[in-house]
Amino acid sequence: MTKVRHQGRFPYKADLHSHELPNFRAEVLDLSEGGARIRLKASDLARGSVFGFAAFLSSRVNSPFKGSAKVAWIRETLDGVEAGIEWQDLTGAALKALRSALLKAGH
């Protein structure tokens, strides 16, 4: 059964890193309050896996947006591997940073 997305999704560019996965780097392609679509060169991820992440969503904010995410789907594309990730248990500060980025992205 496919989950239905209830949040708006906005194009967004940011780098995503993980302290848990060596050499992991991904590019955020779009962002929503529930998760993101990312692109990476090779898949270090498996569907259903959970990993810690950090990303700078704004040049105005010194601290990174960080937390954990669960991999909802993975697919091969001509540009690399894309994955859909769902945020897991974001802190109040992380949610505030995310909402601020989404307001700017949604204009």
C-alpha positions as CSV (number, residue, x, y, z in Angstrom):
1,M,0.0,0.0,0.0
2,T,1.4,3.4,-1.0
3,K,1.3,6.2,1.6
4,V,-0.2,9.5,0.4
5,R,1.8,12.6,0.9
6,H,-0.2,15.4,2.7
7,Q,2.5,18.1,2.8
8,G,3.4,20.4,-0.1
9,R,6.7,19.6,-1.7
10,F,9.1,22.4,-2.9
11,P,12.2,22.3,-5.1
12,Y,15.2,22.9,-2.8
13,K,18.9,22.6,-3.1
14,A,21.1,21.6,-0.1
15,D,23.8,19.1,0.7
16,L,22.9,16.3,3.1
17,H,25.6,14.5,5.1
18,S,25.5,11.6,7.5
19,H,27.9,11.0,10.4
20,E,26.8,7.4,10.5
21,L,27.6,6.5,6.9
22,P,31.2,7.0,5.8
23,N,31.6,9.1,2.6
24,F,27.8,9.7,2.4
25,R,26.8,12.8,0.5
26,A,23.5,13.5,-1.1
27,E,21.9,16.5,-2.8
28,V,18.4,17.5,-1.7
29,L,16.2,17.9,-4.7
30,D,12.9,18.8,-3.0
31,L,11.7,19.3,0.5
32,S,8.5,18.9,2.5
33,E,7.6,19.0,6.2
34,G,7.4,15.1,6.0
35,G,10.7,14.4,4.2
36,A,12.7,15.0,1.0
37,R,13.8,13.6,-2.3
38,I,17.6,13.2,-2.5
39,R,20.1,12.3,-5.2
40,L,23.3,10.4,-4.5
41,K,26.0,8.8,-6.7
42,A,25.7,5.3,-5.4
43,S,23.1,3.8,-3.1
44,D,24.5,3.3,0.4
45,L,20.9,3.1,1.5
46,A,18.3,0.3,1.7
47,R,14.6,0.9,1.7
48,G,13.4,1.0,5.3
49,S,16.8,1.9,6.8
50,V,17.1,4.8,9.2
51,F,20.1,7.1,9.3
52,G,21.2,10.3,11.0
53,F,21.7,13.3,8.8
54,A,22.7,17.0,8.9
55,A,22.1,19.7,6.3
56,F,22.4,23.5,6.2
57,L,19.1,24.7,4.9
58,S,19.9,28.4,5.0
59,S,23.0,30.5,4.8
60,R,21.5,32.7,7.5
61,V,21.4,29.9,10.1
62,N,24.8,28.8,11.7
63,S,23.5,25.4,13.0
64,P,22.6,22.6,10.7
65,F,19.1,21.0,10.3
66,K,19.7,17.5,11.7
67,G,17.9,14.5,12.9
68,S,17.2,11.0,11.5
69,A,15.4,9.9,8.4
70,K,13.9,6.6,7.1
71,V,14.3,5.6,3.4
72,A,10.8,5.3,1.9
73,W,11.9,4.4,-1.7
74,I,15.0,4.2,-4.0
75,R,15.2,4.3,-7.8
76,E,17.9,4.5,-10.4
77,T,17.9,7.5,-12.7
78,L,20.1,8.7,-15.5
79,D,21.6,11.3,-13.0
80,G,22.3,8.8,-10.3
81,V,20.3,7.2,-7.5
82,E,17.3,9.0,-6.1
83,A,15.7,8.2,-2.7
84,G,12.6,9.5,-0.8
85,I,13.3,10.0,2.9
86,E,10.9,10.6,5.7
87,W,11.9,12.7,8.7
88,Q,11.9,10.8,12.0
89,D,11.3,12.4,15.4
90,L,12.5,15.9,14.6
91,T,13.3,18.2,17.6
92,G,11.4,21.5,18.0
93,A,14.5,23.4,16.7
94,A,14.9,21.2,13.7
95,L,11.2,21.5,12.8
96,K,11.4,25.3,13.2
97,A,14.4,25.4,10.8
98,L,12.6,23.2,8.3
99,R,9.4,25.3,8.4
100,S,11.4,28.5,7.9
101,A,13.2,26.9,4.8
102,L,9.8,25.8,3.4
103,L,8.3,29.3,3.8
104,K,11.2,30.7,1.8
105,A,10.9,28.0,-0.8
106,G,7.2,28.4,-1.2
107,H,7.3,32.2,-1.5
